Amino acid sequence: MSKTLTEHALIVLRQKIMSGTLVGGRRLYEVALAEELQISRTPIRAALSKLAEEGLLDRIHGGGFVVRRFDLRDVTDTIELRGVLEGTAARFAAERGCDAELLQGAWHAVQKIDVVLSDNNIDMSLYSKWNTIFHDHLRDASGSKALIRELIRVTSLPFAAPSAFLDDGSQQARFRAGLVVANEQHRAILEAIEARQSGRAESVMREHARAAHRNVKFLSTDVAALREGSAPLAIVSG
């Protein structure tokens, strides 16, 4: 239960930071956030630590956290870098062959995402969980210790995690179509790996990452974001 509450808090707080509800420079307090989200301080504390690992928060000397701000180019460059590395991971998995258990785990994640998306009310915590598992399995399927190490490092950077731009559930109509397409890309990547089609595996994986790239550019544009009923990414400056 605690883990589920932490994942819920993580998604809600991440979305609040990106939308500007929690503005850059603002100090965050566990007690106030726990009261607002109506959960205990333990999952709040764990979520804040995770957001600091992602680079969305800075730790304050003596304890506590403050919200950061980012340059748009830095954000898009980071997403592009993840796409390059994950594309290489998919290519390596197709060229070299990958562990059957890892491949089976990735397929299992895709099937679990199908179940999540079949619900009228998408559980974004569950989607985040299985989406992350898929990407972790794909990373490990590369069989390259050097590449795995670099992907772990890159995905810890701000906005680079595969689930970094998941909504808190308030704009499900807008996000559902994109999530369905993303899971179809997951399938195409795994099918290409199984068929040993390294070029296709890499290109689909790169395109998969570009969706996040396009999304952050869209959400950083006030007029475009508001037209779709989404809050602009106030944490990002153009």
PyMOL commands that set and color helices and strands:
alter all, ss='L'
color gray80, all
select helices_A, chain A and resi 2-19+30-37+41-54+72-96+100-118+124-141+145-154+172-194+198-219+222-227
alter helices_A, ss='H'
color red, helices_A
select strands_A, chain A and resi 27-28+57-59+65-67+70-71+236-237
alter strands_A, ss='S'
color yellow, strands_A
deselect
rebuild
show_as cartoon
